[in-house]
Amino acid sequence: MSGSYLMLRDTWIYQDLKQEAQKEIQQNYVKQQHHILFAIVKARFPRIETLIGQLIKDTNELELLQTLIIEIGTARLEKDARQSIARIAAAHTPG
């Protein structure tokens, strides 16, 4: 890397822009995970769409979204999906 680039990396504006870009990438990834989860739910268990919507409303927790994608995606029956949702909801309830 050139010396000019290295000096630029140490400036506050570079760091600020880098942080904003990372934040935007994270937000886009969360949106993608929401979309994937709802696509799976609509295709496999449309009756639990409202339940999922309530659970993930306004969430930015990637771990929660990814866990739900795996659990709902691998559930054999709607009953299994509902049990997974209840278990996950209990684990992610504050307090």
C-alpha positions as CSV (number, residue, x, y, z in Angstrom):
1,M,0.0,0.0,0.0
2,S,1.1,3.5,-0.7
3,G,2.0,5.9,2.1
4,S,-0.8,8.2,1.1
5,Y,-3.4,5.5,1.5
6,L,-2.0,4.5,4.9
7,M,-2.1,8.1,6.1
8,L,-5.7,8.5,4.8
9,R,-6.8,5.3,6.7
10,D,-5.8,7.1,9.9
11,T,-8.0,10.1,9.4
12,W,-11.3,10.5,11.3
13,I,-13.3,11.0,8.1
14,Y,-12.0,7.7,6.6
15,Q,-12.9,5.8,9.9
16,D,-16.3,7.5,9.9
17,L,-17.1,6.5,6.3
18,K,-15.8,3.0,6.9
19,Q,-18.0,2.6,10.0
20,E,-21.1,3.9,8.0
21,A,-20.4,1.5,5.2
22,Q,-20.1,-1.4,7.6
23,K,-23.3,-0.4,9.3
24,E,-25.1,-0.2,5.9
25,I,-23.8,-3.6,4.9
26,Q,-25.0,-5.1,8.2
27,Q,-28.5,-3.6,7.7
28,N,-28.7,-5.0,4.2
29,Y,-27.7,-8.4,5.5
30,V,-30.4,-8.3,8.2
31,K,-33.0,-7.4,5.5
32,Q,-31.9,-10.3,3.4
33,Q,-32.2,-12.7,6.4
34,H,-35.7,-11.3,7.0
35,H,-36.6,-11.9,3.4
36,I,-35.2,-15.5,3.4
37,L,-37.1,-16.3,6.6
38,F,-40.4,-15.0,5.3
39,A,-39.9,-16.8,2.0
40,I,-39.4,-20.1,3.8
41,V,-42.4,-19.5,6.1
42,K,-44.7,-18.6,3.2
43,A,-43.7,-21.6,1.2
44,R,-43.8,-24.2,4.0
45,F,-46.0,-23.0,6.9
46,P,-48.0,-19.9,5.8
47,R,-50.3,-20.1,8.9
48,I,-47.4,-19.2,11.2
49,E,-46.4,-16.1,9.2
50,T,-48.0,-13.7,11.7
51,L,-46.3,-15.5,14.6
52,I,-42.9,-15.1,13.0
53,G,-43.7,-11.5,12.2
54,Q,-44.4,-10.8,15.8
55,L,-41.3,-12.5,17.0
56,I,-38.9,-10.7,14.7
57,K,-40.6,-7.4,14.5
58,D,-37.9,-4.7,14.5
59,T,-35.1,-7.2,15.3
60,N,-31.6,-6.7,14.0
61,E,-30.3,-9.9,15.7
62,L,-28.7,-12.0,13.1
63,E,-28.3,-14.9,15.4
64,L,-32.1,-15.0,16.0
65,L,-32.9,-14.7,12.3
66,Q,-30.4,-17.4,11.4
67,T,-31.6,-19.8,14.1
68,L,-35.2,-19.3,12.9
69,I,-34.2,-19.9,9.3
70,I,-32.6,-23.2,10.2
71,E,-35.3,-24.3,12.6
72,I,-38.2,-23.4,10.3
73,G,-36.4,-24.6,7.2
74,T,-35.8,-28.1,8.7
75,A,-39.1,-28.5,10.5
76,R,-41.0,-31.5,9.1
77,L,-44.4,-30.3,10.4
78,E,-46.0,-27.1,11.3
79,K,-46.3,-28.4,14.8
80,D,-42.5,-28.8,14.9
81,A,-42.1,-25.3,13.6
82,R,-44.4,-23.9,16.3
83,Q,-42.5,-25.7,19.0
84,S,-39.2,-24.3,17.7
85,I,-40.6,-20.8,17.6
86,A,-41.9,-21.1,21.2
87,R,-38.5,-22.4,22.4
88,I,-36.6,-19.7,20.5
89,A,-39.0,-17.0,21.7
90,A,-38.5,-18.1,25.3
91,A,-34.7,-17.9,25.0
92,H,-34.8,-14.4,23.4
93,T,-37.4,-12.9,25.7
94,P,-35.7,-10.1,27.8
95,G,-36.0,-10.4,31.6
